[in-house]
């Protein structure tokens, strides 16, 4: 219902129709304040064709010397999308239901009983009295429809009126609460900052105190920025037993990936701590538009294994860039 509603609104705006129905317009403002998958979708090198459309790039990078880091970046981006989208399923289900309460600066969906998963949901979206372009929202859950806990809370500030989904916002999702309700093997707190200005998109996702596959808590941070017809940047950093030494020590790894519109790009990685025992490993890789590796460098500071192949002059980005503080 939300997608149909916003599609009708967009058609009316683009068609120059007179939206005289104030209720219709107002409902749309509250609907747009809550994030959808498209607002928080991240991408990776090779996720767009030359014409800018999203593509499935599973078959790319099968050259004689394929680049190493782009496939890792692709899987990381897909993992982030999978988790963020899976949490938004409940939100989408609630917003597909009719609005139950309307007032000048508030819309409420629910209480709604989820017969399939069990429990009750309620979504409250409020317009700020001090900043009319800013909206606050809260998705709440309950076992009995009476005692409520916040599952997700966030805010959104509208951008230019000519951009249908333009603006910036943030939200946090209580994954511990979510897992306690669906029996999932995940947990922590997921916080997302998102901004859109026309086709330019910026996204930051941080998984705080996240329950990893080993049952330990860690922090995973992710950043994405894309400008149409120019290219993109993504960064990700976390702590885990990357070297698999069996000693229980965990290394911290941070990767910065940059790519041009055509796909050619460069990645710079740094790893420290854990089994590296005070030293660091720095690596860089460049690739062309076919995702064939053109340069590869591994520098183990204080160690003996350095490796280089290819030509650094082939890189579309000449300088190494470190991951910013995430």
N, C-alpha and C positions, 0 to 999 in steps of 0.2 A: 504494500500500500504506500509506503514512504516513497519508493522509487517511482511509482506511477504518479503520485502527487507531485513530486518535484519535476518529473518529465512534462506534465501538463503545464506547470508553472513556467518552465523554460520555454516551451512552445509558445505560450502566451506572450512572454517578454520578447522573445526573438521575433515574433510575428507582429509586434506592435499593438497588441490588443490592450484595451482599457481594463485593467484589473480593478474593477469597481467594488468587488466583493472584499471588504476589509477583513472578514474572517478568514478567507482563503489566503490572503497575503500574510496575515499575522501568523497563521498556523505554519506557513512555509518558513518563516524566520526561525521559529522554534525547532522545526524539523532539521533545518540546515545547521543548527548549532551543535548537533550531536554527530560525532564522526562516523563515517561509513568506510568500507574497505578502500575505496578510491582515495580517501583523504590520507590514509596511513600506509599506502602501498610503497614498498621500497623496490629498487631495481638494481641491476648489476651490469657489468660489461657484456654486451651481446643480447640484452633483453629487448632492444629496439632495432627494427629494420631501418634501412636508409630513409624511408619515408616517415619515420617517427612512430610507427605503429608497434605495439607490443608483440613479440614473437616468442615462440618456443625454440630455444637454441640448443636443445639436447645434442644435435648432430654437429655443432660447431666445435672447432678446436681439435680435429682428428688428423692434424698434419704430422709429418715425420717427427717434428720436435714441438709438440703442443706446449703451450704455456701452462705452468703449474698453478699459479695463484688464481686466475680467473675462474676456473671450475670451483675452487674453494670459496671464492667470493659469491659465486652463484648459489651454492648450497647454503651458505650463511644467510644470504638474502631470502632465500625460500624458507629457511627455518624461521626467521623473524616474521615473515608474512604469515606463515602457518600459525604461529602462536598468537599473533595479534588478531588475525581474522577469526580464529577459533573462539577467542574471548568475546568478539563482537557479535557472535551468532545470537546470544541471548538478548543483546541490545536490539538487534535487528528484529527479532521475533516480537519484542515488546512494541517497537515502533510500527510494526505492521498491523497492530491492533488499533481500533478507533480511540481517539482521545476521550478520556472520561471526564476530565474537569478542565474548564477554561475560565481564566480571569484575565484582566488586562495584561499583567506581567508574569503569568504562570500558566503552564500546561502540565497536566498529569495524565500519565497512562497507568491504569491499574487502580487497585490491586488486581493482578491477573494470575490465575492459577495455571501452572504448567503441568498438565496431566501426564505428559510423557516423562519428564525428568523429575517431577515432584517439586513441591514448594510453590512459593508465590513471588511475583516480581512487581515492582513499582518504579516508574521513572518520573522524576520531577525536573522540569526545565524552567528556570526563572530568568527574567530579564533584569539586569542591574538597574536600580533606580538612579544611580549616579552616572552610568555610562550606557545609554540605550542600545549601543551596538555590541555590548558584551552580555553573554548569557552564561549562567551557571547550571550545571546539571548533576544529578545523582541517581544512579541505578541501585535500588535496594532490594534485598532478598529476605524472605521470611519462611519459616517452616509452617507457621499457622495463620499467616495473614494478619498478625497483630504485633509481634515483636520484630522489628526491622533492623537489618545491618547493612551498611553501605558496601556494596561490591565494587562500585566504580564511581569516581567523582571527577569532574573536570570543568573546564571553562572554554569559551570560544568567543573571539572578537571578530566581527565581520570586517572584511576589507572593502575594496572598491565596490560600489553598488552595481557596476557593470559586469563584475565577475561573479558568476552564480555561486561558486563554492570558495571564493577568495576569502582569506583571513588567516588567523592563527589561533591555536588553542593548545591545550594540554589536558591530560587525564592520567589517573593512576588506577590500576586494577589490582585488587587484593586476590592474588593467586592462591594464597593459603586458604582463604575462605572459600574460594571456588573449588579447590581440590577437596576440601572437607565435605563438600556437597555432592561432587560427582565421583569421588574415589580416585581421582587422577594421581599420577606419580610425579607431580610437579609441585612447585610452591615458591613463595616469595612475593615480591611486589614489583609489578611492571608499570613503569611510568613512561609516557609518550608525549613529546612536544612535536607539533606539526604546523606547517605554514605553507600556504599556497598563494602565489601572486601570478595570475594567468597560468602559464604552463610551468613556471618555475616552482619547484617543490623542495622543501627542507624538512627532514624528519630526524628526530633523535629518540632512541629507545634505550632505556636502561632497565635491566633486570636486577633488582636489588635482592641480596640475600637469597639468591636463586638456588633451588635444589637441583643439582646436576645428576648425571647418570650414575655417579658413584655414591650418591646419597649425601654428599657434602654440600654445604652452602657456599656460593661464590657470587661474584658480580660480573655481569656481562653488559657491555655498553656498545651501542651501534649508532652510527651517524650516516645520513645520506643526503646528498644535494644534487639536484638535476636541473639543467637549463636546456630547454628545447633547442635543437640544432647546434648545440655546443658540446655537450657531454655531461659527465657526472663525476662525483666523488663519493666514496663510501669508506668508512672506518669502522673497525671493530676491535675490541680488546677484552680479554678475560684472563682468568687464572685457572690452570688445569695441569694435569700430569701429561704434558704434551710429549715428553721424551720417553715415557713409559719405562722408566728405569726400575720399577718395582720397589722403590725406596720410599714411596709415599710422599715424595717431594713434588711440589707443584710450581710450574713455571708461569710467568706472566708474558703474554704475547699480545702485541698490538700491530695491526696492519692498516696501511692507508693505500687505497686503490683509486687511481685516476684514469679516466678514459675519454677519448674524443668521440664525437658523434658517429664516426665511422667504425668505432670499435677498438682501434689501436690505443694502447695505454701503458701504464707503468704502475707497479706496486712496490711499496717499501715496508719491510717488516722488521720488528725488533723483538727479541726474546731475552728474558733475564730471570734470575732467581732459580729456585728449585735445584735440580741436578747440575745446573751450570756453575754452582758454587762460586758466586761472585763475579763471574765473567758474563759477557753478553754475546749474543749472535745477532748480527745485522744481515739482512738479505734484501736484494732488489731484483726485480724482473721486469723486462719490457717485452711487448708483443706487438705484432702488426694487426691489420684489419682482419686477417684470417685466423687470428689467435695462435699464430705460430710464434714460438719464443725467439726473440732476436738478441736478447742479452740476459745473462743470469750471473749473479754474484752472491757468494756467501762469505762473510767475514766473521770469524770467531775471534773476538778480541781476547787476547791472552791465551789462545789455544793454537793448535797446529793445523786444523783443517780449514783452509781457505779454498774456494772453488770459483772459477770464472770461466764462462764460455760466451761466445758471441761478441758483439761490438756495442759498447755503450753509446757510440755515436748514432746508433739506429733508434734510440729512444725518442719518442715524441715529446716527452718531458725530460729535460736534461738534468735537472737537479733532484736530489733526494729530498723528500719531505717526510717529517715525522708525524705521527698521530698526535693531534692536539689532546688536551686534557678532556677526557670523556666522563 
